[in-house]
């Protein structure tokens, strides 16, 4: 649970980056224009001649490989496309721990220096205050990594019936977690608008899960989101923090009220965050569908008819699309006259987070939820749905 808020899933990102052919624009110094829209990251890495350096950026809610170059005479230069706030991962070689860089308008001539191998630990960064914060943070975490890995290994090999030993391991993990939390809180309180604080928010989660999470710590999430939004009004990052907040709140509610249906927090048609739980107080048809699903499209007229008949009596629809193409999704909503406002999708098809929450393996799939957020019935269609709403709403 603790690591769930890290902006980059580093292991997956490394695999993605290193799977590239590395030919996305290797440039010599002479090829670099004098005036570029972004930053030029300069590197001086002893022992890395011939190694590939890859730059990955996190934007538009995904990771993108920007460029790759080869270290020559211990040096490299690589360009970003903007001076606006972005998080980057710099990968040197194929087996190295990546470097996380945070560059913004205040960054000037960002420079990385270090030795190879081991550049992921043995480096310094100048010209970027936020990147230096991250380096200090990662250095702080290093002393705990081996201990944590050892504890998890012991947990995995301990007899599940040996509750005394297991509890001892969990307690030690939490004690480490609280030390890491204190480090993060100190930075966040001193620098709430620091993008590095976003990275450190993950430390506010105890290692053993939400049961020991202090809900008062959500205030730090709000502070970071609000301060970053003020400092970087163009950035998508504050909204990602707010989505994490909504997701955490939903998990906490589900944990303490297991009789309630799982909440869905997802992006709507306008790119805003929408929550199923915001419809509490209404009878809701949670409808999983997709533009390419013929049975779904055939059922849509029935749902439209029932919605129009009962919308003024406290009924609405929350539609979760399993589309992957945004244009197809929006076109189907318009073509089928799906007039209710609650349409969401993460555009991940069968990998949809909402579908996973409800174990949806085929569509259409529907869940009827009462005003309190409790499940009434599943897979009601046509006359069966109308009959049930007649019983509930009259």
C-alpha positions as a LaTeX table, in Angstrom:
\begin{tabular}{lrrr}
\hline
Residue & $x$ (\AA) & $y$ (\AA) & $z$ (\AA) \\
\hline
Unk1 & 0.00 & 0.00 & 0.00 \\
Unk2 & 2.71 & 2.41 & 0.97 \\
Unk3 & 4.27 & 2.75 & $-2.45$ \\
Unk4 & 1.00 & 3.18 & $-4.29$ \\
Unk5 & 1.37 & 6.91 & $-4.89$ \\
Unk6 & 4.79 & 6.95 & $-6.52$ \\
Unk7 & 4.33 & 8.98 & $-9.71$ \\
Unk8 & 6.52 & 6.58 & $-11.68$ \\
Unk9 & 6.25 & 2.80 & $-11.54$ \\
Unk10 & 9.98 & 2.59 & $-11.91$ \\
Unk11 & 10.39 & $-1.11$ & $-12.60$ \\
Unk12 & 7.81 & $-1.07$ & $-15.38$ \\
Unk13 & 9.21 & 2.14 & $-16.73$ \\
Unk14 & 12.73 & 0.77 & $-16.90$ \\
Unk15 & 11.53 & $-2.25$ & $-18.84$ \\
Unk16 & 9.62 & $-0.02$ & $-21.22$ \\
Unk17 & 12.53 & 2.31 & $-21.76$ \\
Unk18 & 15.15 & $-0.39$ & $-22.16$ \\
Unk19 & 12.94 & $-2.18$ & $-24.64$ \\
Unk20 & 13.30 & 0.76 & $-27.00$ \\
Unk21 & 15.71 & 0.50 & $-29.87$ \\
Unk22 & 17.54 & 3.55 & $-28.53$ \\
Unk23 & 17.49 & 5.25 & $-31.92$ \\
Unk24 & 14.95 & 7.95 & $-31.14$ \\
Unk25 & 17.22 & 10.81 & $-31.99$ \\
Unk26 & 20.81 & 10.40 & $-30.79$ \\
Unk27 & 22.42 & 13.76 & $-31.34$ \\
Unk28 & 25.93 & 15.06 & $-31.24$ \\
Unk29 & 26.63 & 18.35 & $-29.49$ \\
Unk30 & 26.87 & 20.03 & $-32.88$ \\
Unk31 & 23.33 & 18.92 & $-33.72$ \\
Unk32 & 21.80 & 20.62 & $-30.68$ \\
Unk33 & 20.32 & 24.00 & $-31.65$ \\
Unk34 & 21.45 & 27.04 & $-29.77$ \\
Unk35 & 17.89 & 27.93 & $-28.80$ \\
Unk36 & 15.68 & 25.08 & $-27.64$ \\
Unk37 & 12.24 & 25.25 & $-25.99$ \\
Unk38 & 13.30 & 23.12 & $-23.05$ \\
Unk39 & 16.30 & 22.33 & $-20.88$ \\
Unk40 & 19.59 & 20.82 & $-21.94$ \\
Unk41 & 20.60 & 18.23 & $-19.35$ \\
Unk42 & 24.36 & 17.87 & $-19.24$ \\
Unk43 & 25.98 & 14.73 & $-17.89$ \\
Unk44 & 29.51 & 13.93 & $-16.81$ \\
Unk45 & 29.75 & 10.23 & $-15.97$ \\
Unk46 & 33.08 & 8.61 & $-15.41$ \\
Unk47 & 33.38 & 5.08 & $-16.81$ \\
Unk48 & 30.23 & 5.22 & $-18.94$ \\
Unk49 & 31.67 & 5.62 & $-22.43$ \\
Unk50 & 29.51 & 3.82 & $-24.99$ \\
Unk51 & 26.54 & 3.48 & $-22.63$ \\
Unk52 & 23.12 & 4.61 & $-23.75$ \\
Unk53 & 21.37 & 7.38 & $-21.82$ \\
Unk54 & 17.60 & 7.47 & $-22.13$ \\
Unk55 & 15.28 & 10.28 & $-21.02$ \\
Unk56 & 11.69 & 9.43 & $-20.10$ \\
Unk57 & 9.06 & 12.03 & $-19.19$ \\
Unk58 & 5.78 & 11.63 & $-17.30$ \\
Unk59 & 3.05 & 13.71 & $-18.93$ \\
Unk60 & $-0.51$ & 13.27 & $-20.17$ \\
Unk61 & $-0.81$ & 10.61 & $-17.42$ \\
Unk62 & 1.73 & 8.30 & $-19.04$ \\
Unk63 & 5.44 & 7.73 & $-19.55$ \\
Unk64 & 7.07 & 8.75 & $-22.81$ \\
Unk65 & 10.60 & 8.12 & $-24.07$ \\
Unk66 & 11.84 & 11.53 & $-25.23$ \\
Unk67 & 15.31 & 10.79 & $-26.52$ \\
Unk68 & 18.43 & 8.70 & $-26.14$ \\
Unk69 & 22.10 & 9.50 & $-26.61$ \\
Unk70 & 25.44 & 7.72 & $-26.18$ \\
Unk71 & 28.01 & 8.76 & $-23.60$ \\
Unk72 & 31.21 & 9.91 & $-25.33$ \\
Unk73 & 34.38 & 10.86 & $-23.49$ \\
Unk74 & 32.44 & 10.65 & $-20.25$ \\
Unk75 & 29.89 & 13.25 & $-21.32$ \\
Unk76 & 26.41 & 13.55 & $-22.82$ \\
Unk77 & 23.77 & 16.18 & $-23.49$ \\
Unk78 & 20.09 & 15.50 & $-23.86$ \\
Unk79 & 17.15 & 17.88 & $-24.33$ \\
Unk80 & 13.69 & 18.24 & $-22.87$ \\
Unk81 & 10.86 & 19.75 & $-24.90$ \\
Unk82 & 9.70 & 22.34 & $-22.37$ \\
Unk83 & 10.88 & 24.31 & $-19.38$ \\
Unk84 & 7.53 & 23.80 & $-17.66$ \\
Unk85 & 7.29 & 21.43 & $-14.72$ \\
Unk86 & 7.84 & 17.79 & $-15.64$ \\
Unk87 & 9.15 & 14.70 & $-13.88$ \\
Unk88 & 11.82 & 12.83 & $-15.79$ \\
Unk89 & 13.65 & 9.56 & $-15.39$ \\
Unk90 & 17.21 & 9.38 & $-16.69$ \\
Unk91 & 18.37 & 5.83 & $-17.39$ \\
Unk92 & 22.05 & 5.11 & $-17.95$ \\
Unk93 & 22.82 & 1.63 & $-19.25$ \\
Unk94 & 20.46 & $-1.32$ & $-18.94$ \\
Unk95 & 21.11 & $-2.54$ & $-15.40$ \\
Unk96 & 21.32 & 0.73 & $-13.49$ \\
Unk97 & 18.93 & 2.29 & $-11.01$ \\
Unk98 & 17.30 & 5.27 & $-12.77$ \\
Unk99 & 17.73 & 8.88 & $-11.73$ \\
Unk100 & 14.62 & 10.93 & $-11.05$ \\
Unk101 & 14.83 & 14.54 & $-12.14$ \\
Unk102 & 12.22 & 17.24 & $-11.56$ \\
Unk103 & 12.73 & 20.25 & $-13.80$ \\
Unk104 & 10.73 & 23.45 & $-13.96$ \\
Unk105 & 11.08 & 27.11 & $-14.93$ \\
Unk106 & 13.48 & 27.69 & $-12.02$ \\
Unk107 & 15.91 & 25.03 & $-13.24$ \\
Unk108 & 19.06 & 26.41 & $-14.84$ \\
Unk109 & 21.62 & 24.29 & $-16.69$ \\
Unk110 & 20.73 & 21.01 & $-14.93$ \\
Unk111 & 23.85 & 18.89 & $-14.66$ \\
Unk112 & 24.32 & 15.30 & $-13.50$ \\
Unk113 & 27.73 & 14.04 & $-12.41$ \\
Unk114 & 28.71 & 10.60 & $-11.18$ \\
Unk115 & 30.45 & 7.32 & $-11.80$ \\
Unk116 & 29.48 & 4.18 & $-13.68$ \\
Unk117 & 28.47 & 1.58 & $-12.72$ \\
Unk118 & 26.34 & 2.58 & $-9.74$ \\
Unk119 & 25.26 & 5.92 & $-11.20$ \\
Unk120 & 21.80 & 5.53 & $-9.63$ \\
Unk121 & 23.35 & 6.05 & $-6.22$ \\
Unk122 & 26.67 & 7.73 & $-6.95$ \\
Unk123 & 25.59 & 10.98 & $-8.54$ \\
Unk124 & 25.13 & 14.64 & $-7.79$ \\
Unk125 & 22.77 & 17.05 & $-9.50$ \\
Unk126 & 23.04 & 20.81 & $-9.82$ \\
Unk127 & 20.88 & 23.45 & $-11.46$ \\
Unk128 & 17.64 & 21.94 & $-10.19$ \\
Unk129 & 16.53 & 22.44 & $-6.60$ \\
Unk130 & 13.69 & 19.92 & $-6.90$ \\
Unk131 & 15.99 & 17.25 & $-8.34$ \\
Unk132 & 18.34 & 17.79 & $-5.43$ \\
Unk133 & 15.46 & 17.30 & $-3.00$ \\
Unk134 & 14.70 & 13.98 & $-4.70$ \\
Unk135 & 18.36 & 12.90 & $-4.56$ \\
Unk136 & 18.48 & 13.63 & $-0.82$ \\
Unk137 & 15.24 & 11.72 & $-0.34$ \\
Unk138 & 16.48 & 8.68 & $-2.23$ \\
Unk139 & 19.74 & 8.73 & $-0.30$ \\
Unk140 & 17.75 & 8.80 & 2.95 \\
Unk141 & 15.72 & 5.76 & 1.85 \\
Unk142 & 18.81 & 3.70 & 0.96 \\
Unk143 & 19.61 & 2.79 & 4.56 \\
Unk144 & 16.22 & 1.11 & 4.96 \\
Unk145 & 15.99 & $-0.88$ & 1.73 \\
Unk146 & 17.94 & $-3.97$ & 2.79 \\
Unk147 & 16.15 & $-4.18$ & 6.15 \\
Unk148 & 12.73 & $-3.86$ & 4.55 \\
Unk149 & 13.50 & $-6.48$ & 1.92 \\
Unk150 & 14.73 & $-8.84$ & 4.63 \\
Unk151 & 11.56 & $-8.36$ & 6.68 \\
Unk152 & 9.31 & $-9.00$ & 3.68 \\
Unk153 & 11.31 & $-12.15$ & 2.87 \\
Unk154 & 10.85 & $-13.38$ & 6.44 \\
Unk155 & 7.12 & $-12.66$ & 6.28 \\
Unk156 & 6.81 & $-14.64$ & 3.05 \\
Unk157 & 8.61 & $-17.66$ & 4.52 \\
Unk158 & 7.00 & $-17.66$ & 7.98 \\
Unk159 & 4.27 & $-20.12$ & 8.85 \\
Unk160 & 0.96 & $-18.21$ & 8.65 \\
Unk161 & $-0.01$ & $-19.71$ & 12.01 \\
Unk162 & 3.04 & $-18.14$ & 13.68 \\
Unk163 & 1.17 & $-14.92$ & 14.46 \\
Unk164 & 3.69 & $-13.76$ & 17.07 \\
Unk165 & 6.60 & $-13.72$ & 14.61 \\
Unk166 & 4.52 & $-12.22$ & 11.85 \\
Unk167 & 3.28 & $-9.43$ & 14.08 \\
Unk168 & 6.87 & $-8.72$ & 15.12 \\
Unk169 & 7.91 & $-8.34$ & 11.46 \\
Unk170 & 4.92 & $-6.13$ & 10.68 \\
Unk171 & 5.64 & $-3.94$ & 13.70 \\
Unk172 & 9.26 & $-3.47$ & 12.58 \\
Unk173 & 8.08 & $-2.54$ & 9.09 \\
Unk174 & 5.70 & 0.02 & 10.53 \\
Unk175 & 8.39 & 1.48 & 12.79 \\
Unk176 & 10.59 & 2.05 & 9.71 \\
Unk177 & 7.60 & 3.46 & 7.88 \\
Unk178 & 6.98 & 6.02 & 10.60 \\
Unk179 & 10.61 & 7.21 & 10.39 \\
Unk180 & 10.20 & 7.67 & 6.66 \\
Unk181 & 6.90 & 9.44 & 7.25 \\
Unk182 & 8.58 & 11.96 & 9.56 \\
Unk183 & 11.14 & 12.76 & 6.86 \\
Unk184 & 8.38 & 13.32 & 4.30 \\
Unk185 & 6.25 & 15.43 & 6.63 \\
Unk186 & 9.19 & 17.67 & 7.46 \\
Unk187 & 9.79 & 18.35 & 3.76 \\
Unk188 & 6.10 & 18.77 & 2.94 \\
Unk189 & 5.52 & 21.20 & 5.79 \\
Unk190 & 8.54 & 23.26 & 4.74 \\
Unk191 & 7.88 & 23.04 & 1.00 \\
Unk192 & 4.19 & 22.24 & 0.34 \\
Unk193 & 4.42 & 23.52 & $-3.24$ \\
Unk194 & 7.49 & 21.40 & $-3.99$ \\
Unk195 & 6.92 & 18.77 & $-6.69$ \\
Unk196 & 9.30 & 16.57 & $-4.68$ \\
Unk197 & 6.65 & 16.62 & $-1.96$ \\
Unk198 & 4.35 & 14.81 & $-4.40$ \\
Unk199 & 6.86 & 11.98 & $-4.56$ \\
Unk200 & 7.12 & 11.90 & $-0.76$ \\
Unk201 & 3.38 & 11.64 & $-0.16$ \\
Unk202 & 3.71 & 7.87 & $-0.48$ \\
Unk203 & 5.59 & 7.79 & 2.82 \\
Unk204 & 2.44 & 8.81 & 4.67 \\
Unk205 & 1.13 & 5.27 & 4.27 \\
Unk206 & 2.21 & 2.69 & 6.85 \\
Unk207 & 3.95 & $-0.27$ & 5.25 \\
Unk208 & 1.28 & $-2.71$ & 6.43 \\
Unk209 & $-1.69$ & $-0.91$ & 4.93 \\
Unk210 & $-4.51$ & 1.55 & 5.41 \\
Unk211 & $-5.67$ & 0.19 & 8.76 \\
Unk212 & $-2.90$ & 2.24 & 10.42 \\
Unk213 & $-3.20$ & 5.23 & 8.13 \\
Unk214 & $-3.87$ & 8.48 & 9.97 \\
Unk215 & $-6.71$ & 10.09 & 8.04 \\
Unk216 & $-5.57$ & 13.49 & 9.31 \\
Unk217 & $-2.59$ & 13.06 & 6.99 \\
Unk218 & $-4.92$ & 13.63 & 4.04 \\
Unk219 & $-4.48$ & 17.32 & 4.85 \\
Unk220 & $-0.92$ & 17.05 & 3.54 \\
Unk221 & $-2.24$ & 15.71 & 0.23 \\
Unk222 & $-4.61$ & 18.66 & $-0.09$ \\
Unk223 & $-1.83$ & 21.12 & 0.82 \\
Unk224 & 0.53 & 19.76 & $-1.82$ \\
Unk225 & $-2.19$ & 19.68 & $-4.48$ \\
Unk226 & $-3.34$ & 23.23 & $-3.73$ \\
Unk227 & 0.14 & 24.74 & $-3.47$ \\
Unk228 & 1.33 & 23.04 & $-6.65$ \\
Unk229 & $-1.80$ & 24.19 & $-8.49$ \\
Unk230 & $-1.03$ & 27.77 & $-7.47$ \\
Unk231 & 2.62 & 27.55 & $-8.49$ \\
Unk232 & 2.09 & 25.49 & $-11.66$ \\
Unk233 & $-1.45$ & 26.33 & $-12.86$ \\
Unk234 & $-0.87$ & 24.53 & $-16.17$ \\
Unk235 & 0.23 & 21.24 & $-14.59$ \\
Unk236 & $-1.75$ & 18.02 & $-14.54$ \\
Unk237 & 0.07 & 16.80 & $-11.41$ \\
Unk238 & $-2.18$ & 18.47 & $-8.78$ \\
Unk239 & $-5.23$ & 16.80 & $-10.30$ \\
Unk240 & $-3.47$ & 13.44 & $-10.11$ \\
Unk241 & $-2.94$ & 14.05 & $-6.40$ \\
Unk242 & $-6.63$ & 14.85 & $-5.96$ \\
Unk243 & $-7.54$ & 11.61 & $-7.70$ \\
Unk244 & $-5.28$ & 9.76 & $-5.30$ \\
Unk245 & $-7.06$ & 11.50 & $-2.42$ \\
Unk246 & $-10.44$ & 10.41 & $-3.77$ \\
Unk247 & $-9.17$ & 6.86 & $-4.23$ \\
Unk248 & $-7.79$ & 6.69 & $-0.70$ \\
Unk249 & $-11.00$ & 8.08 & 0.78 \\
Unk250 & $-12.98$ & 5.49 & $-1.17$ \\
Unk251 & $-10.79$ & 2.65 & 0.10 \\
Unk252 & $-11.05$ & 3.86 & 3.68 \\
Unk253 & $-14.83$ & 4.10 & 3.42 \\
Unk254 & $-15.01$ & 0.60 & 1.94 \\
Unk255 & $-12.73$ & $-0.71$ & 4.69 \\
Unk256 & $-14.90$ & 0.62 & 7.49 \\
Unk257 & $-18.21$ & 0.02 & 5.69 \\
Unk258 & $-17.75$ & $-3.26$ & 3.80 \\
Unk259 & $-21.46$ & $-3.49$ & 3.11 \\
Unk260 & $-21.12$ & $-0.56$ & 0.68 \\
Unk261 & $-20.28$ & $-1.18$ & $-2.95$ \\
Unk262 & $-16.72$ & $-0.30$ & $-3.99$ \\
Unk263 & $-16.34$ & 3.29 & $-5.08$ \\
Unk264 & $-15.22$ & 4.16 & $-8.59$ \\
Unk265 & $-13.09$ & 7.26 & $-9.07$ \\
Unk266 & $-12.41$ & 7.94 & $-12.72$ \\
Unk267 & $-12.17$ & 10.64 & $-15.37$ \\
Unk268 & $-15.39$ & 11.80 & $-16.99$ \\
Unk269 & $-16.05$ & 13.08 & $-20.52$ \\
Unk270 & $-14.66$ & 16.51 & $-19.62$ \\
Unk271 & $-11.48$ & 15.20 & $-18.03$ \\
Unk272 & $-12.77$ & 15.90 & $-14.52$ \\
Unk273 & $-12.72$ & 13.44 & $-11.64$ \\
Unk274 & $-16.07$ & 11.73 & $-11.05$ \\
Unk275 & $-16.93$ & 9.46 & $-8.12$ \\
Unk276 & $-19.69$ & 6.91 & $-7.89$ \\
Unk277 & $-20.05$ & 7.74 & $-4.21$ \\
Unk278 & $-21.01$ & 11.33 & $-5.08$ \\
Unk279 & $-24.36$ & 9.94 & $-6.19$ \\
Unk280 & $-25.16$ & 8.71 & $-2.69$ \\
Unk281 & $-28.81$ & 9.56 & $-1.95$ \\
Unk282 & $-29.98$ & 8.36 & $-5.38$ \\
Unk283 & $-30.79$ & 4.94 & $-6.73$ \\
Unk284 & $-27.99$ & 4.28 & $-9.23$ \\
Unk285 & $-27.65$ & 1.87 & $-12.10$ \\
Unk286 & $-23.93$ & 1.19 & $-12.44$ \\
Unk287 & $-23.62$ & 0.21 & $-16.09$ \\
Unk288 & $-20.47$ & $-1.31$ & $-17.65$ \\
Unk289 & $-20.54$ & $-1.06$ & $-21.44$ \\
Unk290 & $-18.50$ & $-0.10$ & $-24.52$ \\
Unk291 & $-19.11$ & 1.45 & $-27.91$ \\
Unk292 & $-17.97$ & $-1.75$ & $-29.64$ \\
Unk293 & $-20.29$ & $-4.00$ & $-27.60$ \\
Unk294 & $-23.35$ & $-4.83$ & $-29.74$ \\
Unk295 & $-25.52$ & $-6.17$ & $-26.86$ \\
Unk296 & $-24.68$ & $-3.02$ & $-24.87$ \\
Unk297 & $-25.79$ & $-0.77$ & $-27.71$ \\
Unk298 & $-28.96$ & $-2.81$ & $-28.11$ \\
Unk299 & $-29.77$ & $-2.37$ & $-24.41$ \\
Unk300 & $-29.05$ & 1.36 & $-24.37$ \\
Unk301 & $-32.53$ & 2.42 & $-25.60$ \\
Unk302 & $-34.08$ & 0.57 & $-22.65$ \\
Unk303 & $-31.76$ & 2.30 & $-20.21$ \\
Unk304 & $-32.53$ & 5.68 & $-21.79$ \\
Unk305 & $-36.27$ & 5.05 & $-21.52$ \\
Unk306 & $-36.05$ & 4.01 & $-17.87$ \\
Unk307 & $-33.77$ & 6.93 & $-17.05$ \\
Unk308 & $-36.19$ & 9.44 & $-18.54$ \\
Unk309 & $-39.09$ & 7.88 & $-16.66$ \\
Unk310 & $-37.46$ & 7.75 & $-13.22$ \\
Unk311 & $-34.82$ & 10.50 & $-13.20$ \\
Unk312 & $-37.17$ & 12.88 & $-11.37$ \\
Unk313 & $-37.87$ & 10.25 & $-8.72$ \\
Unk314 & $-34.27$ & 9.88 & $-7.55$ \\
Unk315 & $-32.81$ & 7.54 & $-10.18$ \\
Unk316 & $-29.70$ & 8.00 & $-12.28$ \\
Unk317 & $-27.09$ & 6.03 & $-14.24$ \\
Unk318 & $-23.33$ & 5.84 & $-13.76$ \\
Unk319 & $-21.83$ & 4.47 & $-16.97$ \\
Unk320 & $-18.33$ & 2.99 & $-17.06$ \\
Unk321 & $-17.02$ & 2.47 & $-20.57$ \\
Unk322 & $-14.52$ & $-0.24$ & $-21.42$ \\
Unk323 & $-13.51$ & 1.63 & $-24.55$ \\
Unk324 & $-9.90$ & 2.33 & $-25.47$ \\
Unk325 & $-10.62$ & 5.01 & $-28.05$ \\
Unk326 & $-11.96$ & 8.27 & $-26.64$ \\
Unk327 & $-13.60$ & 9.44 & $-29.87$ \\
Unk328 & $-15.52$ & 6.17 & $-30.28$ \\
Unk329 & $-16.70$ & 6.36 & $-26.67$ \\
Unk330 & $-17.97$ & 9.94 & $-26.96$ \\
Unk331 & $-19.56$ & 9.31 & $-30.36$ \\
Unk332 & $-21.53$ & 6.34 & $-28.99$ \\
Unk333 & $-22.81$ & 8.43 & $-26.05$ \\
Unk334 & $-24.15$ & 11.01 & $-28.49$ \\
Unk335 & $-25.50$ & 8.51 & $-31.01$ \\
Unk336 & $-27.41$ & 6.55 & $-28.36$ \\
Unk337 & $-28.71$ & 9.67 & $-26.59$ \\
Unk338 & $-27.25$ & 8.68 & $-23.23$ \\
Unk339 & $-28.39$ & 11.90 & $-21.59$ \\
Unk340 & $-27.26$ & 11.30 & $-18.00$ \\
Unk341 & $-24.11$ & 13.21 & $-17.02$ \\
Unk342 & $-22.24$ & 10.39 & $-15.31$ \\
Unk343 & $-20.03$ & 8.86 & $-18.00$ \\
Unk344 & $-16.49$ & 7.76 & $-17.06$ \\
Unk345 & $-13.67$ & 5.72 & $-18.55$ \\
Unk346 & $-9.94$ & 5.24 & $-18.05$ \\
Unk347 & $-9.76$ & 4.06 & $-21.69$ \\
Unk348 & $-8.00$ & 0.86 & $-20.72$ \\
Unk349 & $-10.47$ & $-1.61$ & $-22.20$ \\
Unk350 & $-10.65$ & $-4.86$ & $-20.25$ \\
Unk351 & $-7.92$ & $-3.53$ & $-17.97$ \\
Unk352 & $-10.37$ & $-0.93$ & $-16.64$ \\
Unk353 & $-9.87$ & $-0.30$ & $-12.93$ \\
Unk354 & $-13.63$ & $-0.10$ & $-12.44$ \\
Unk355 & $-14.23$ & $-3.43$ & $-14.13$ \\
Unk356 & $-11.60$ & $-5.02$ & $-11.89$ \\
Unk357 & $-13.30$ & $-3.67$ & $-8.76$ \\
Unk358 & $-16.57$ & $-5.35$ & $-9.74$ \\
Unk359 & $-15.05$ & $-8.48$ & $-11.29$ \\
Unk360 & $-16.65$ & $-7.68$ & $-14.63$ \\
Unk361 & $-15.68$ & $-10.27$ & $-17.22$ \\
Unk362 & $-18.44$ & $-9.67$ & $-19.77$ \\
Unk363 & $-20.60$ & $-6.72$ & $-20.80$ \\
Unk364 & $-23.19$ & $-5.39$ & $-20.53$ \\
Unk365 & $-22.98$ & $-5.75$ & $-16.77$ \\
Unk366 & $-25.17$ & $-3.74$ & $-14.40$ \\
Unk367 & $-25.37$ & $-3.23$ & $-10.65$ \\
Unk368 & $-28.36$ & $-1.53$ & $-9.03$ \\
Unk369 & $-27.34$ & 0.44 & $-5.94$ \\
Unk370 & $-29.69$ & 1.97 & $-3.38$ \\
Unk371 & $-29.58$ & 5.44 & $-1.82$ \\
Unk372 & $-27.25$ & 4.26 & 0.95 \\
Unk373 & $-24.68$ & 2.85 & $-1.45$ \\
Unk374 & $-25.63$ & $-0.80$ & $-0.97$ \\
Unk375 & $-26.12$ & $-3.33$ & $-3.74$ \\
Unk376 & $-29.74$ & $-4.25$ & $-4.52$ \\
Unk377 & $-29.51$ & $-6.39$ & $-7.65$ \\
Unk378 & $-27.27$ & $-7.25$ & $-10.60$ \\
Unk379 & $-27.69$ & $-7.61$ & $-14.35$ \\
Unk380 & $-31.19$ & $-6.18$ & $-14.54$ \\
Unk381 & $-32.21$ & $-5.34$ & $-18.08$ \\
Unk382 & $-35.32$ & $-4.22$ & $-19.92$ \\
Unk383 & $-38.57$ & $-5.03$ & $-18.09$ \\
Unk384 & $-36.72$ & $-6.51$ & $-15.09$ \\
Unk385 & $-34.97$ & $-3.19$ & $-14.44$ \\
Unk386 & $-38.17$ & $-1.22$ & $-14.83$ \\
Unk387 & $-40.06$ & $-3.57$ & $-12.49$ \\
Unk388 & $-37.41$ & $-3.21$ & $-9.81$ \\
Unk389 & $-37.43$ & 0.57 & $-10.03$ \\
Unk390 & $-41.20$ & 0.55 & $-9.81$ \\
Unk391 & $-40.91$ & $-1.38$ & $-6.53$ \\
Unk392 & $-38.34$ & 1.03 & $-5.12$ \\
Unk393 & $-39.43$ & 4.40 & $-6.45$ \\
Unk394 & $-43.08$ & 3.88 & $-7.30$ \\
\hline
\end{tabular}
